[in-house]
Every structure is written in structure tokens, then in C-alpha cells.
Amino acid sequence: MVSLQVFFAVFSWVVVCQTAPVQFINSDAVNWLKTFGYLKKGNSTVELKEYQNALKRLQSVYEIPVTGEVDLQTEIVMLSPRCGNPDEEVTSMLSNGREKDQSKIKKRYVKSSSKWNKNDISYKISQYSSQLPVETQRNIIRLAFMTWEEVTPLTFYESTNQDADTEIGFYIGDHNDGSPFTKGIIAHAFLPDNKAFSGDVHVNEANRIVTDPNGNGYYLLSVMIHEIGHTLGLEHSLDKGAMMYHAYGTRTTLSADDIAGIQALYLQKSNSPSSYDVIYNKNDIIYLVKGERVFRQHVSGGSSEEFHLSQLLPNNLERIDAATVIGENVIFITGDQLWKFEDGLFLAHSYPTSLSSINIPGGQVDTMFAIPSESSLYFFRGNSYYRLGGGELVVDSPRLISEKFGSSVAGSDAAFAHNSDIIFVKGTLCYSYDTVTGSTNGPHDFSIDMDFTKCGSIQLLVSPLLIATSVVLRFVFS
């Protein structure tokens, strides 16, 4: 009888434990919840109810069973490598209900209240990783910025200035930004909020980083695209297929959700016809090339003529990537081939020639122009320029465009000369570089029917730059 009473007592205790388990607060879980925005960092003590609600918010965000407990699936989430930025805006969005845009499609991106108040943004790599070659890192970071540039009006350029908008560095552990790296954090970034570290990206050097999406480590390009999204003002997205989802993958293309989020902050990239492929000035006539269309007008403005590119180019060419004028001769670049046409019509002897033959590394250039006072031709490619003097590549080439011409002209669509100025055209804006003073001014509004002299610092009466170019640079392409 006594043994039967003991049996029922034990059985009753087991049933109670199974149906109503004793809840306790896991200190490691609390630290994780504070780190990633599910609990307030300032609270030294956490009540059980508050702790359970934080766990439920986490489980809702990660779309796992909402139990309010640190069960196996929740533990897996907490142990998974991820971005170090918090999810606090995501949890706030969940509690308020997911927003809907005008087309009734659910928005899963989250934009912050912070954004850049300009479209030209500089970046600087202040500390490189020891795991990859420097040039490899520079190229990956440039590609990451270009991913966002392709869908916004923003332009990014590398700078060596101390006051670059975004600084990128690879660090280990506590790196003096108030957010030390711990196990499981791959990188973090700061919103553009004008505070300390505004717009900066820090990558955890303690992790293995790779350039191969199938490699054994974290795919650096994907990490950088994600973190740059934060520097532009995007928080973590609820969309598992988005670049801005809190967990990294190997994706390198923006989802519709990412694009909607970034364009909600900065609008769409302009497809205005004011963005031209090539512009050059010959005898005070400005030629503006856009695809297969050519617009021609006088430098002082007024109505323009339009005709097909085939009517402009000699039979040898079907397209052009860059152009400049040396006296009565026109120099075209197509791909990695350079063509010289005397009087604009007749192909000069020994042409075309490759860019590598004049010591410009192979591949396309974005634009080119002459500065006769320096006896130099300049070739822009990406954020760098090459300078050719006397037919030889100058020893300090390539260099960053921002070092000589200012950060604002990096990423220009085209460049042409008038008077002592070089005019850089960038979308609907133009900038002028004074070759005498070495200063860049602008921007000025740019349109096809404008008075082009307004881009420059000196009003145009004649075009002495073109005349001087014929004399000073004659030896370069003789």
C-alpha cells in the first residue's frame, strides 16, 4: 500500500513537470537578445515575461515555432553565424504589422531614418585583410558598391582622404568601436547618421574569408554587398531571399525587396538621355553620342541636330567608347583599340593600335581627354586614371581620379575640352576642371540644349585648347 502511494506521488510529480516545466532565464540567451535588439541593452535585470516575449519576437522573425523558450530551433538560430547589426527595426515592424506598398505587395525590407544627403559617396579601405591580396580586396569592394550603384542615382569612388564617407577595415575582437567581434559575428556596419563610425564597415578578420562562393569560408563579395546596404540606410529585411536578410549566403544580386528598399531611400537610377556615352568638341561643335544616336550642336547652345551614329563614323567603326580631338584629328577608342582619323575621315597609318601598345593595360577605358599644358592625355577607367605624356605612360600611373580632379568627377559618363577647362558630364550634371588652377567646380545642371560655356569657369569665344592640343600633343600620335 505504501509503495502504491509512493508510485502515485512520483507519477503526479512527473506529470506536473511535463505539463508545466519550470522556466528559467538563460544568461547566454539574454546576451544574444540584447546584442541583436530583442532586449534593451541598458537593463541589468530581465523579468521572465520580458525574456519570453523577446524570444517570441525572435522566433517570429526567423519563422520558427513561437514557444517563448530556448528550444533546439532557437538555439540553432542563436549559434548560426550572421551580421552583427541588430534586428530591432525588424521586430518593431513585426509588432506594428507588415507594411504594404501601393501595389499591395508586402514590403519586407526595413529602411532606417538615416540616409546620405548627397549622391557622390567616397570610401576608403583603412585596414586590409591579411588573407587576400590587396588588389583582390579592392576589386571585390568596388564590385559590391557597383551592385548598389546600378539601381540608384548614387556614385561611389575610392578615396585616400582621411574624411572619406565610408571607411572599411578588417579587425579582430575588440576594435574600439563599442561593438567587439564575438564568435558567430562575421561583420557589422554603421548607418549614415553623422555619429562616430557613420557609414563604416568592419569585417571580422578572425573568420576565414574566401573569393569563391563554394569555398570553405565566408564569401566576401556577398558580405560586402550586405554591409554596404547598411551604410546606405537599410536595416535587416524579413525576406529570406534578400541580400539584407540577417544571415549571409552566397547571393550577389539584389532581390526585388532590396531594390524596393534602396529606391525608397534614394529613388531610381535616372535613365535620362542627358547621360551620354561619349562627348567631344570639334571646332566648337559638340558631338553627344548615346547608343546609336548622335546629337550635334554649337557650344553656345540652341537647338541640336540628331542623326545616326553610322553617319558620323568612318566605315571602319560601328561604335565608340571614348573620343577626343587633337587639332583636326579625331581619336576614337573601341574596346581596347585606339583609332586615329586625320581630318576626322581618313584612318592614319599604323592605326588602329591597341591600348597596350601605348602602355595602357588592356581593356576598355571610360573616357579620355587632353591637357596640353601638361603635354598629356588622360584615360579614365573606374576610379583610376592613366596619364600618357610623350607617347609613354607616366610612371605614377595609374592613380586615383579623386587625387587630381576631385572626388565629384569620378564615375563621369564623358569628358570634353573647351577653353582651359575639361568638362566632365555625369548624368544630368556637369563639372569643370580648370587646367590652369587645378581646381574643380560645379555641379551645374546639364542638358542637351544648354549653353555649354556655363559648365566652365571662362566664357567661350574661341577654342584655344583645341588649337594648342594640335601643337603640344602632335608628337604623341604622330
Backbone hydrogen bonds, N-H to C=O, Kabsch-Sander energy under -0.5 kcal/mol:
donor,donor_aa,acceptor,acceptor_aa,energy
5,Q,1,M,-1.9
6,V,2,V,-2.2
7,F,3,S,-2.2
8,F,4,L,-2.2
9,A,5,Q,-2.0
10,V,6,V,-2.6
11,F,7,F,-2.8
12,S,8,F,-2.4
13,W,9,A,-1.8
14,V,10,V,-2.2
15,V,11,F,-2.4
16,V,12,S,-2.2
17,C,13,W,-2.3
18,Q,14,V,-2.2
19,T,15,V,-2.3
20,A,16,V,-2.4
26,N,24,F,-0.6
27,S,25,I,-0.6
30,V,26,N,-2.3
31,N,27,S,-2.2
32,W,28,D,-2.0
33,L,29,A,-2.8
34,K,30,V,-2.2
35,T,31,N,-2.4
36,F,32,W,-2.1
37,G,34,K,-1.1
38,Y,33,L,-2.6
39,L,33,L,-1.6
43,N,40,K,-0.8
51,Y,47,E,-2.5
52,Q,48,L,-2.6
53,N,49,K,-2.4
54,A,50,E,-2.0
55,L,51,Y,-2.0
56,K,52,Q,-2.1
57,R,53,N,-2.1
58,L,54,A,-2.3
59,Q,55,L,-2.5
60,S,56,K,-1.9
61,V,57,R,-2.3
62,Y,58,L,-2.3
63,E,60,S,-0.7
64,I,59,Q,-2.3
67,T,65,P,-1.1
71,D,69,E,-1.7
75,E,71,D,-2.5
76,I,72,L,-2.2
77,V,73,Q,-1.8
78,M,74,T,-2.2
79,L,75,E,-1.7
80,S,76,I,-0.8
80,S,77,V,-0.9
82,R,184,G,-2.6
83,C,246,H,-2.2
84,G,187,A,-3.4
87,D,36,F,-2.9
90,V,87,D,-0.7
91,T,87,D,-2.2
92,S,88,E,-2.0
93,M,89,E,-1.9
94,L,90,V,-2.2
95,S,91,T,-2.1
96,N,92,S,-1.3
97,G,93,M,-0.6
97,G,94,L,-0.9
101,D,105,I,-1.7
104,K,101,D,-2.1
107,K,99,E,-1.9
108,R,106,K,-0.5
112,S,233,G,-3.0
121,I,119,N,-0.7
121,I,155,T,-3.0
123,Y,157,Y,-2.2
124,K,166,T,-2.5
126,S,124,K,-1.0
126,S,168,I,-1.8
127,Q,168,I,-1.4
137,Q,133,P,-2.0
138,R,134,V,-2.6
139,N,135,E,-2.4
140,I,136,T,-2.2
141,I,137,Q,-2.5
142,R,138,R,-2.3
143,L,139,N,-2.4
144,A,140,I,-2.1
145,F,141,I,-2.1
146,M,142,R,-2.3
147,T,143,L,-1.5
148,W,144,A,-0.9
148,W,145,F,-0.6
149,E,145,F,-2.2
150,E,146,M,-2.0
151,V,148,W,-1.1
152,T,149,E,-0.9
155,T,119,N,-3.1
157,Y,121,I,-1.7
159,S,123,Y,-3.0
164,A,161,N,-1.1
166,T,122,S,-1.9
168,I,124,K,-2.7
169,G,201,V,-2.0
170,F,127,Q,-1.1
171,Y,203,V,-2.7
175,H,173,G,-0.7
181,F,173,G,-2.4
185,I,182,T,-2.0
186,I,82,R,-2.3
186,I,184,G,-0.6
187,A,82,R,-0.5
188,H,202,H,-2.5
190,F,200,D,-2.3
193,D,191,L,-2.1
198,S,195,K,-2.0
199,G,191,L,-1.0
200,D,197,F,-2.4
201,V,167,E,-2.6
202,H,188,H,-2.8
203,V,169,G,-2.5
204,N,186,I,-2.9
205,E,171,Y,-3.6
205,E,203,V,-0.9
206,A,171,Y,-0.6
207,N,204,N,-1.4
210,V,218,Y,-2.4
215,G,212,D,-2.5
217,G,215,G,-1.5
218,Y,208,R,-2.8
219,Y,217,G,-0.5
220,L,210,V,-2.4
220,L,218,Y,-0.7
223,V,219,Y,-2.1
224,M,220,L,-2.7
225,I,221,L,-2.3
226,H,222,S,-2.0
227,E,223,V,-2.5
228,I,224,M,-2.6
229,G,225,I,-1.5
230,H,226,H,-1.1
231,T,227,E,-1.8
232,L,228,I,-1.2
233,G,230,H,-1.6
234,L,229,G,-2.3
235,E,110,V,-3.3
237,S,244,M,-2.2
238,L,108,R,-2.8
240,K,238,L,-0.6
242,A,239,D,-1.8
245,Y,242,A,-1.4
246,H,237,S,-0.5
259,I,255,S,-2.4
260,A,256,A,-2.4
261,G,257,D,-2.2
262,I,258,D,-2.6
263,Q,259,I,-2.3
264,A,260,A,-1.2
265,L,261,G,-0.8
266,Y,262,I,-2.3
267,L,263,Q,-1.9
275,S,272,S,-2.0
276,Y,274,S,-0.9
277,D,289,V,-2.4
278,V,289,V,-1.5
280,Y,287,Y,-1.9
282,K,280,Y,-0.5
282,K,285,I,-2.6
285,I,282,K,-1.3
286,I,284,D,-0.5
286,I,297,Q,-3.0
287,Y,280,Y,-3.0
287,Y,285,I,-0.5
288,L,286,I,-0.5
288,L,295,F,-3.0
289,V,278,V,-3.3
289,V,287,Y,-0.5
290,K,293,R,-3.0
293,R,290,K,-2.3
294,V,307,F,-2.7
295,F,288,L,-2.8
296,R,305,E,-2.3
297,Q,286,I,-1.8
299,V,284,D,-2.3
301,G,298,H,-2.1
302,G,449,D,-1.4
305,E,296,R,-2.8
307,F,294,V,-2.3
309,L,292,E,-2.7
311,Q,308,H,-1.7
312,L,309,L,-1.6
313,L,309,L,-2.2
317,L,314,P,-1.7
321,D,333,I,-3.5
322,A,333,I,-1.3
324,T,331,I,-1.9
326,I,329,N,-2.9
327,G,325,V,-0.5
327,G,466,L,-0.8
329,N,326,I,-2.3
330,V,341,F,-2.2
331,I,324,T,-2.9
332,F,330,V,-0.5
332,F,339,W,-2.3
333,I,322,A,-2.4
334,T,337,Q,-2.5
337,Q,334,T,-2.3
338,L,353,T,-3.6
339,W,332,F,-3.2
341,F,330,V,-2.6
342,E,340,K,-0.5
342,E,346,F,-3.3
344,G,341,F,-1.5
345,L,342,E,-1.9
346,F,342,E,-2.3
347,L,345,L,-0.5
348,A,340,K,-2.9
351,Y,348,A,-1.5
353,T,338,L,-2.2
355,L,336,D,-2.5
357,S,354,S,-0.9
358,I,354,S,-0.6
358,I,355,L,-1.2
359,N,356,S,-1.5
360,I,355,L,-2.6
366,D,380,F,-3.3
367,T,380,F,-1.0
369,F,378,Y,-1.7
371,I,376,S,-2.7
374,E,371,I,-1.6
375,S,372,P,-1.2
376,S,371,I,-1.7
377,L,388,L,-2.6
378,Y,369,F,-3.3
379,F,386,Y,-2.5
380,F,367,T,-2.9
381,R,384,S,-2.7
384,S,381,R,-2.2
385,Y,399,R,-2.6
386,Y,379,F,-2.6
388,L,377,L,-3.2
389,G,387,R,-0.5
389,G,392,E,-2.7
390,G,375,S,-0.7
392,E,389,G,-1.6
394,V,387,R,-2.8
397,S,394,V,-2.1
399,R,385,Y,-1.8
401,I,383,N,-2.7
403,E,400,L,-1.1
404,K,400,L,-0.7
404,K,401,I,-1.0
405,F,401,I,-2.6
406,G,401,I,-0.6
406,G,402,S,-0.7
409,V,406,G,-0.9
410,A,407,S,-1.0
411,G,382,G,-0.6
412,S,409,V,-1.5
413,D,425,V,-2.4
414,A,425,V,-1.5
416,F,423,I,-2.0
418,H,421,D,-2.1
421,D,418,H,-2.1
422,I,433,Y,-2.0
423,I,416,F,-3.6
423,I,421,D,-0.5
424,F,422,I,-0.6
424,F,431,Y,-2.9
425,V,414,A,-2.6
425,V,423,I,-0.5
426,K,429,L,-3.1
429,L,426,K,-1.8
430,C,444,H,-2.2
431,Y,424,F,-2.5
432,S,441,N,-2.4
433,Y,422,I,-2.7
434,D,432,S,-0.6
434,D,439,S,-3.0
435,T,420,S,-2.7
435,T,433,Y,-0.7
438,G,434,D,-2.5
439,S,434,D,-0.5
441,N,432,S,-2.6
444,H,430,C,-2.3
446,F,428,T,-2.9
450,M,447,S,-1.5
452,F,299,V,-1.6
452,F,450,M,-0.9
453,T,299,V,-0.7
454,K,451,D,-2.1
455,C,452,F,-1.6
456,G,453,T,-0.8
461,L,462,V,-0.6
466,L,463,S,-0.8
467,I,463,S,-1.1
468,A,464,P,-3.1
469,T,465,L,-2.4
470,S,466,L,-1.4
471,V,467,I,-1.1
472,V,468,A,-3.0
473,L,469,T,-2.2
474,R,471,V,-0.6
476,V,473,L,-1.2
477,F,473,L,-0.9
478,S,475,F,-0.8
